[in-house]
Amino acid sequence: MAEGFERHRQPWTQDEIQKLHRLAAKGMALKAIAKALTRSEESTKDRAKADGLKIAKLR
């Protein structure tokens, strides 16, 4: 992790969760979704897994 995240351990807002669901449904990659939400890839992946979402893997 080259850059530090300012939002370390912040709870997810309802807006962020909805945006995560929308972006995952569009088939965006984990890295792009994390950047759009200004959260780490790990945090985004964990939240998606908790919500039962599938995140597209880039090939």
PDB file of N, CA, C and O in Angstrom:
ATOM      1  N   MET A   1       0.845  -1.171   0.000  1.00  0.00           N
ATOM      2  CA  MET A   1       0.000   0.000   0.000  1.00  0.00           C
ATOM      3  C   MET A   1       0.894   1.239   0.000  1.00  0.00           C
ATOM      4  O   MET A   1       1.396   1.649   1.047  1.00  0.00           O
ATOM      5  N   ALA A   2       1.085   1.819  -1.151  1.00  0.00           N
ATOM      6  CA  ALA A   2       1.970   2.968  -1.281  1.00  0.00           C
ATOM      7  C   ALA A   2       1.399   4.201  -0.581  1.00  0.00           C
ATOM      8  O   ALA A   2       2.087   4.858   0.201  1.00  0.00           O
ATOM      9  N   GLU A   3       0.135   4.504  -0.871  1.00  0.00           N
ATOM     10  CA  GLU A   3      -0.467   5.676  -0.243  1.00  0.00           C
ATOM     11  C   GLU A   3      -1.293   5.244   0.957  1.00  0.00           C
ATOM     12  O   GLU A   3      -1.890   4.168   0.950  1.00  0.00           O
ATOM     13  N   GLY A   4      -1.328   6.082   1.988  1.00  0.00           N
ATOM     14  CA  GLY A   4      -2.119   5.763   3.169  1.00  0.00           C
ATOM     15  C   GLY A   4      -3.571   6.158   2.951  1.00  0.00           C
ATOM     16  O   GLY A   4      -3.854   7.085   2.193  1.00  0.00           O
ATOM     17  N   PHE A   5      -4.467   5.482   3.589  1.00  0.00           N
ATOM     18  CA  PHE A   5      -5.876   5.805   3.470  1.00  0.00           C
ATOM     19  C   PHE A   5      -6.303   6.610   4.682  1.00  0.00           C
ATOM     20  O   PHE A   5      -6.104   6.193   5.822  1.00  0.00           O
ATOM     21  N   GLU A   6      -6.892   7.765   4.423  1.00  0.00           N
ATOM     22  CA  GLU A   6      -7.335   8.661   5.482  1.00  0.00           C
ATOM     23  C   GLU A   6      -8.511   8.057   6.261  1.00  0.00           C
ATOM     24  O   GLU A   6      -8.709   8.370   7.435  1.00  0.00           O
ATOM     25  N   ARG A   7      -9.278   7.203   5.609  1.00  0.00           N
ATOM     26  CA  ARG A   7     -10.530   6.741   6.186  1.00  0.00           C
ATOM     27  C   ARG A   7     -10.381   5.407   6.896  1.00  0.00           C
ATOM     28  O   ARG A   7     -11.317   4.608   6.914  1.00  0.00           O
ATOM     29  N   HIS A   8      -9.242   5.160   7.469  1.00  0.00           N
ATOM     30  CA  HIS A   8      -8.958   3.879   8.106  1.00  0.00           C
ATOM     31  C   HIS A   8     -10.023   3.502   9.129  1.00  0.00           C
ATOM     32  O   HIS A   8     -10.295   4.251  10.068  1.00  0.00           O
ATOM     33  N   ARG A   9     -10.618   2.331   8.934  1.00  0.00           N
ATOM     34  CA  ARG A   9     -11.602   1.737   9.847  1.00  0.00           C
ATOM     35  C   ARG A   9     -12.896   2.534  10.002  1.00  0.00           C
ATOM     36  O   ARG A   9     -13.573   2.430  11.025  1.00  0.00           O
ATOM     37  N   GLN A  10     -13.239   3.328   8.989  1.00  0.00           N
ATOM     38  CA  GLN A  10     -14.482   4.098   9.043  1.00  0.00           C
ATOM     39  C   GLN A  10     -15.648   3.190   8.668  1.00  0.00           C
ATOM     40  O   GLN A  10     -15.518   2.360   7.769  1.00  0.00           O
ATOM     41  N   PRO A  11     -16.775   3.336   9.341  1.00  0.00           N
ATOM     42  CA  PRO A  11     -17.940   2.517   8.969  1.00  0.00           C
ATOM     43  C   PRO A  11     -18.446   2.899   7.580  1.00  0.00           C
ATOM     44  O   PRO A  11     -18.283   4.034   7.133  1.00  0.00           O
ATOM     45  N   TRP A  12     -19.063   1.926   6.907  1.00  0.00           N
ATOM     46  CA  TRP A  12     -19.597   2.158   5.568  1.00  0.00           C
ATOM     47  C   TRP A  12     -20.911   2.919   5.682  1.00  0.00           C
ATOM     48  O   TRP A  12     -21.747   2.610   6.531  1.00  0.00           O
ATOM     49  N   THR A  13     -21.084   3.910   4.824  1.00  0.00           N
ATOM     50  CA  THR A  13     -22.351   4.640   4.782  1.00  0.00           C
ATOM     51  C   THR A  13     -23.298   3.923   3.818  1.00  0.00           C
ATOM     52  O   THR A  13     -22.872   3.108   3.000  1.00  0.00           O
ATOM     53  N   GLN A  14     -24.577   4.238   3.927  1.00  0.00           N
ATOM     54  CA  GLN A  14     -25.567   3.616   3.048  1.00  0.00           C
ATOM     55  C   GLN A  14     -25.299   3.983   1.588  1.00  0.00           C
ATOM     56  O   GLN A  14     -25.474   3.156   0.693  1.00  0.00           O
ATOM     57  N   ASP A  15     -24.873   5.232   1.353  1.00  0.00           N
ATOM     58  CA  ASP A  15     -24.557   5.672  -0.011  1.00  0.00           C
ATOM     59  C   ASP A  15     -23.409   4.870  -0.601  1.00  0.00           C
ATOM     60  O   ASP A  15     -23.455   4.482  -1.768  1.00  0.00           O
ATOM     61  N   GLU A  16     -22.379   4.620   0.200  1.00  0.00           N
ATOM     62  CA  GLU A  16     -21.224   3.850  -0.276  1.00  0.00           C
ATOM     63  C   GLU A  16     -21.624   2.420  -0.606  1.00  0.00           C
ATOM     64  O   GLU A  16     -21.162   1.853  -1.597  1.00  0.00           O
ATOM     65  N   ILE A  17     -22.473   1.845   0.214  1.00  0.00           N
ATOM     66  CA  ILE A  17     -22.918   0.464  -0.014  1.00  0.00           C
ATOM     67  C   ILE A  17     -23.715   0.388  -1.315  1.00  0.00           C
ATOM     68  O   ILE A  17     -23.537  -0.544  -2.099  1.00  0.00           O
ATOM     69  N   GLN A  18     -24.590   1.361  -1.544  1.00  0.00           N
ATOM     70  CA  GLN A  18     -25.375   1.383  -2.779  1.00  0.00           C
ATOM     71  C   GLN A  18     -24.457   1.555  -3.993  1.00  0.00           C
ATOM     72  O   GLN A  18     -24.653   0.910  -5.023  1.00  0.00           O
ATOM     73  N   LYS A  19     -23.461   2.425  -3.864  1.00  0.00           N
ATOM     74  CA  LYS A  19     -22.524   2.647  -4.968  1.00  0.00           C
ATOM     75  C   LYS A  19     -21.724   1.374  -5.244  1.00  0.00           C
ATOM     76  O   LYS A  19     -21.483   1.029  -6.401  1.00  0.00           O
ATOM     77  N   LEU A  20     -21.316   0.685  -4.195  1.00  0.00           N
ATOM     78  CA  LEU A  20     -20.593  -0.588  -4.344  1.00  0.00           C
ATOM     79  C   LEU A  20     -21.449  -1.590  -5.114  1.00  0.00           C
ATOM     80  O   LEU A  20     -20.961  -2.252  -6.030  1.00  0.00           O
ATOM     81  N   HIS A  21     -22.704  -1.700  -4.750  1.00  0.00           N
ATOM     82  CA  HIS A  21     -23.616  -2.630  -5.426  1.00  0.00           C
ATOM     83  C   HIS A  21     -23.778  -2.263  -6.902  1.00  0.00           C
ATOM     84  O   HIS A  21     -23.768  -3.139  -7.767  1.00  0.00           O
ATOM     85  N   ARG A  22     -23.929  -0.957  -7.189  1.00  0.00           N
ATOM     86  CA  ARG A  22     -24.088  -0.506  -8.585  1.00  0.00           C
ATOM     87  C   ARG A  22     -22.845  -0.820  -9.409  1.00  0.00           C
ATOM     88  O   ARG A  22     -22.945  -1.363 -10.509  1.00  0.00           O
ATOM     89  N   LEU A  23     -21.669  -0.476  -8.873  1.00  0.00           N
ATOM     90  CA  LEU A  23     -20.434  -0.670  -9.633  1.00  0.00           C
ATOM     91  C   LEU A  23     -20.132  -2.153  -9.838  1.00  0.00           C
ATOM     92  O   LEU A  23     -19.650  -2.547 -10.899  1.00  0.00           O
ATOM     93  N   ALA A  24     -20.412  -2.970  -8.831  1.00  0.00           N
ATOM     94  CA  ALA A  24     -20.186  -4.408  -8.962  1.00  0.00           C
ATOM     95  C   ALA A  24     -21.136  -4.993 -10.015  1.00  0.00           C
ATOM     96  O   ALA A  24     -20.752  -5.877 -10.781  1.00  0.00           O
ATOM     97  N   ALA A  25     -22.367  -4.499 -10.048  1.00  0.00           N
ATOM     98  CA  ALA A  25     -23.344  -4.977 -11.027  1.00  0.00           C
ATOM     99  C   ALA A  25     -22.926  -4.611 -12.455  1.00  0.00           C
ATOM    100  O   ALA A  25     -23.242  -5.333 -13.400  1.00  0.00           O
ATOM    101  N   LYS A  26     -22.219  -3.494 -12.608  1.00  0.00           N
ATOM    102  CA  LYS A  26     -21.736  -3.072 -13.925  1.00  0.00           C
ATOM    103  C   LYS A  26     -20.543  -3.901 -14.380  1.00  0.00           C
ATOM    104  O   LYS A  26     -20.155  -3.841 -15.547  1.00  0.00           O
ATOM    105  N   GLY A  27     -19.960  -4.672 -13.470  1.00  0.00           N
ATOM    106  CA  GLY A  27     -18.826  -5.514 -13.830  1.00  0.00           C
ATOM    107  C   GLY A  27     -17.478  -4.819 -13.719  1.00  0.00           C
ATOM    108  O   GLY A  27     -16.508  -5.242 -14.348  1.00  0.00           O
ATOM    109  N   MET A  28     -17.408  -3.762 -12.926  1.00  0.00           N
ATOM    110  CA  MET A  28     -16.138  -3.057 -12.754  1.00  0.00           C
ATOM    111  C   MET A  28     -15.162  -3.896 -11.924  1.00  0.00           C
ATOM    112  O   MET A  28     -15.563  -4.743 -11.125  1.00  0.00           O
ATOM    113  N   ALA A  29     -13.889  -3.637 -12.135  1.00  0.00           N
ATOM    114  CA  ALA A  29     -12.843  -4.372 -11.418  1.00  0.00           C
ATOM    115  C   ALA A  29     -12.718  -3.843  -9.984  1.00  0.00           C
ATOM    116  O   ALA A  29     -13.114  -2.717  -9.685  1.00  0.00           O
ATOM    117  N   LEU A  30     -12.166  -4.671  -9.120  1.00  0.00           N
ATOM    118  CA  LEU A  30     -11.998  -4.330  -7.708  1.00  0.00           C
ATOM    119  C   LEU A  30     -11.209  -3.038  -7.531  1.00  0.00           C
ATOM    120  O   LEU A  30     -11.582  -2.180  -6.730  1.00  0.00           O
ATOM    121  N   LYS A  31     -10.125  -2.904  -8.275  1.00  0.00           N
ATOM    122  CA  LYS A  31      -9.268  -1.724  -8.151  1.00  0.00           C
ATOM    123  C   LYS A  31     -10.037  -0.448  -8.490  1.00  0.00           C
ATOM    124  O   LYS A  31      -9.915   0.556  -7.787  1.00  0.00           O
ATOM    125  N   ALA A  32     -10.823  -0.483  -9.553  1.00  0.00           N
ATOM    126  CA  ALA A  32     -11.601   0.678  -9.981  1.00  0.00           C
ATOM    127  C   ALA A  32     -12.696   1.012  -8.972  1.00  0.00           C
ATOM    128  O   ALA A  32     -12.948   2.184  -8.691  1.00  0.00           O
ATOM    129  N   ILE A  33     -13.339  -0.001  -8.434  1.00  0.00           N
ATOM    130  CA  ILE A  33     -14.392   0.218  -7.441  1.00  0.00           C
ATOM    131  C   ILE A  33     -13.795   0.831  -6.177  1.00  0.00           C
ATOM    132  O   ILE A  33     -14.344   1.785  -5.626  1.00  0.00           O
ATOM    133  N   ALA A  34     -12.676   0.284  -5.721  1.00  0.00           N
ATOM    134  CA  ALA A  34     -12.020   0.794  -4.514  1.00  0.00           C
ATOM    135  C   ALA A  34     -11.626   2.260  -4.697  1.00  0.00           C
ATOM    136  O   ALA A  34     -11.786   3.070  -3.783  1.00  0.00           O
ATOM    137  N   LYS A  35     -11.119   2.590  -5.862  1.00  0.00           N
ATOM    138  CA  LYS A  35     -10.712   3.974  -6.135  1.00  0.00           C
ATOM    139  C   LYS A  35     -11.932   4.898  -6.160  1.00  0.00           C
ATOM    140  O   LYS A  35     -11.878   6.008  -5.631  1.00  0.00           O
ATOM    141  N   ALA A  36     -13.019   4.449  -6.765  1.00  0.00           N
ATOM    142  CA  ALA A  36     -14.238   5.252  -6.831  1.00  0.00           C
ATOM    143  C   ALA A  36     -14.815   5.510  -5.439  1.00  0.00           C
ATOM    144  O   ALA A  36     -15.397   6.565  -5.187  1.00  0.00           O
ATOM    145  N   LEU A  37     -14.651   4.545  -4.547  1.00  0.00           N
ATOM    146  CA  LEU A  37     -15.183   4.669  -3.183  1.00  0.00           C
ATOM    147  C   LEU A  37     -14.168   5.288  -2.219  1.00  0.00           C
ATOM    148  O   LEU A  37     -14.489   5.533  -1.055  1.00  0.00           O
ATOM    149  N   THR A  38     -12.962   5.540  -2.691  1.00  0.00           N
ATOM    150  CA  THR A  38     -11.830   6.003  -1.870  1.00  0.00           C
ATOM    151  C   THR A  38     -11.649   5.114  -0.637  1.00  0.00           C
ATOM    152  O   THR A  38     -11.531   5.584   0.495  1.00  0.00           O
ATOM    153  N   ARG A  39     -11.633   3.825  -0.910  1.00  0.00           N
ATOM    154  CA  ARG A  39     -11.369   2.823   0.127  1.00  0.00           C
ATOM    155  C   ARG A  39     -10.332   1.847  -0.398  1.00  0.00           C
ATOM    156  O   ARG A  39     -10.084   1.770  -1.601  1.00  0.00           O
ATOM    157  N   SER A  40      -9.732   1.103   0.517  1.00  0.00           N
ATOM    158  CA  SER A  40      -8.721   0.133   0.096  1.00  0.00           C
ATOM    159  C   SER A  40      -9.394  -1.025  -0.646  1.00  0.00           C
ATOM    160  O   SER A  40     -10.587  -1.281  -0.483  1.00  0.00           O
ATOM    161  N   GLU A  41      -8.595  -1.717  -1.466  1.00  0.00           N
ATOM    162  CA  GLU A  41      -9.122  -2.880  -2.188  1.00  0.00           C
ATOM    163  C   GLU A  41      -9.558  -3.953  -1.193  1.00  0.00           C
ATOM    164  O   GLU A  41     -10.576  -4.616  -1.389  1.00  0.00           O
ATOM    165  N   GLU A  42      -8.786  -4.116  -0.137  1.00  0.00           N
ATOM    166  CA  GLU A  42      -9.097  -5.134   0.874  1.00  0.00           C
ATOM    167  C   GLU A  42     -10.443  -4.854   1.542  1.00  0.00           C
ATOM    168  O   GLU A  42     -11.268  -5.754   1.699  1.00  0.00           O
ATOM    169  N   SER A  43     -10.651  -3.611   1.928  1.00  0.00           N
ATOM    170  CA  SER A  43     -11.904  -3.208   2.567  1.00  0.00           C
ATOM    171  C   SER A  43     -13.083  -3.408   1.621  1.00  0.00           C
ATOM    172  O   SER A  43     -14.138  -3.901   2.020  1.00  0.00           O
ATOM    173  N   THR A  44     -12.889  -3.018   0.369  1.00  0.00           N
ATOM    174  CA  THR A  44     -13.946  -3.151  -0.642  1.00  0.00           C
ATOM    175  C   THR A  44     -14.277  -4.622  -0.879  1.00  0.00           C
ATOM    176  O   THR A  44     -15.444  -5.001  -0.977  1.00  0.00           O
ATOM    177  N   LYS A  45     -13.238  -5.437  -0.968  1.00  0.00           N
ATOM    178  CA  LYS A  45     -13.438  -6.880  -1.192  1.00  0.00           C
ATOM    179  C   LYS A  45     -14.177  -7.512  -0.014  1.00  0.00           C
ATOM    180  O   LYS A  45     -15.081  -8.324  -0.209  1.00  0.00           O
ATOM    181  N   ASP A  46     -13.794  -7.139   1.208  1.00  0.00           N
ATOM    182  CA  ASP A  46     -14.445  -7.685   2.399  1.00  0.00           C
ATOM    183  C   ASP A  46     -15.918  -7.298   2.461  1.00  0.00           C
ATOM    184  O   ASP A  46     -16.769  -8.117   2.807  1.00  0.00           O
ATOM    185  N   ARG A  47     -16.213  -6.046   2.124  1.00  0.00           N
ATOM    186  CA  ARG A  47     -17.606  -5.580   2.165  1.00  0.00           C
ATOM    187  C   ARG A  47     -18.441  -6.287   1.096  1.00  0.00           C
ATOM    188  O   ARG A  47     -19.581  -6.678   1.346  1.00  0.00           O
ATOM    189  N   ALA A  48     -17.868  -6.444  -0.085  1.00  0.00           N
ATOM    190  CA  ALA A  48     -18.580  -7.125  -1.172  1.00  0.00           C
ATOM    191  C   ALA A  48     -18.870  -8.572  -0.787  1.00  0.00           C
ATOM    192  O   ALA A  48     -19.951  -9.092  -1.060  1.00  0.00           O
ATOM    193  N   LYS A  49     -17.901  -9.209  -0.158  1.00  0.00           N
ATOM    194  CA  LYS A  49     -18.079 -10.594   0.267  1.00  0.00           C
ATOM    195  C   LYS A  49     -19.172 -10.688   1.338  1.00  0.00           C
ATOM    196  O   LYS A  49     -19.989 -11.609   1.319  1.00  0.00           O
ATOM    197  N   ALA A  50     -19.178  -9.738   2.261  1.00  0.00           N
ATOM    198  CA  ALA A  50     -20.188  -9.726   3.327  1.00  0.00           C
ATOM    199  C   ALA A  50     -21.591  -9.526   2.751  1.00  0.00           C
ATOM    200  O   ALA A  50     -22.567 -10.050   3.290  1.00  0.00           O
ATOM    201  N   ASP A  51     -21.690  -8.764   1.651  1.00  0.00           N
ATOM    202  CA  ASP A  51     -22.977  -8.509   1.009  1.00  0.00           C
ATOM    203  C   ASP A  51     -23.324  -9.562  -0.041  1.00  0.00           C
ATOM    204  O   ASP A  51     -24.399  -9.508  -0.639  1.00  0.00           O
ATOM    205  N   GLY A  52     -22.428 -10.512  -0.269  1.00  0.00           N
ATOM    206  CA  GLY A  52     -22.686 -11.574  -1.242  1.00  0.00           C
ATOM    207  C   GLY A  52     -22.557 -11.116  -2.686  1.00  0.00           C
ATOM    208  O   GLY A  52     -23.207 -11.669  -3.573  1.00  0.00           O
ATOM    209  N   LEU A  53     -21.715 -10.099  -2.931  1.00  0.00           N
ATOM    210  CA  LEU A  53     -21.518  -9.594  -4.296  1.00  0.00           C
ATOM    211  C   LEU A  53     -20.339 -10.284  -4.958  1.00  0.00           C
ATOM    212  O   LEU A  53     -19.390 -10.708  -4.299  1.00  0.00           O
ATOM    213  N   LYS A  54     -20.423 -10.387  -6.268  1.00  0.00           N
ATOM    214  CA  LYS A  54     -19.310 -10.913  -7.057  1.00  0.00           C
ATOM    215  C   LYS A  54     -18.612  -9.728  -7.712  1.00  0.00           C
ATOM    216  O   LYS A  54     -19.257  -8.908  -8.366  1.00  0.00           O
ATOM    217  N   ILE A  55     -17.294  -9.636  -7.539  1.00  0.00           N
ATOM    218  CA  ILE A  55     -16.507  -8.583  -8.162  1.00  0.00           C
ATOM    219  C   ILE A  55     -15.772  -9.196  -9.347  1.00  0.00           C
ATOM    220  O   ILE A  55     -15.138 -10.243  -9.225  1.00  0.00           O
ATOM    221  N   ALA A  56     -15.866  -8.534 -10.487  1.00  0.00           N
ATOM    222  CA  ALA A  56     -15.223  -9.029 -11.700  1.00  0.00           C
ATOM    223  C   ALA A  56     -13.701  -9.044 -11.538  1.00  0.00           C
ATOM    224  O   ALA A  56     -13.114  -8.148 -10.931  1.00  0.00           O
ATOM    225  N   LYS A  57     -13.092 -10.066 -12.088  1.00  0.00           N
ATOM    226  CA  LYS A  57     -11.636 -10.163 -12.070  1.00  0.00           C
ATOM    227  C   LYS A  57     -11.123  -9.787 -13.454  1.00  0.00           C
ATOM    228  O   LYS A  57     -11.596 -10.306 -14.465  1.00  0.00           O
ATOM    229  N   LEU A  58     -10.152  -8.882 -13.490  1.00  0.00           N
ATOM    230  CA  LEU A  58      -9.578  -8.513 -14.777  1.00  0.00           C
ATOM    231  C   LEU A  58      -8.638  -9.608 -15.255  1.00  0.00           C
ATOM    232  O   LEU A  58      -7.935 -10.232 -14.460  1.00  0.00           O
ATOM    233  N   ARG A  59      -8.634  -9.832 -16.557  1.00  0.00           N
ATOM    234  CA  ARG A  59      -7.756 -10.864 -17.117  1.00  0.00           C
ATOM    235  C   ARG A  59      -6.701 -10.242 -17.963  1.00  0.00           C
ATOM    236  O   ARG A  59      -5.863 -10.948 -18.523  1.00  0.00           O
TER     237      ARG A  59
END
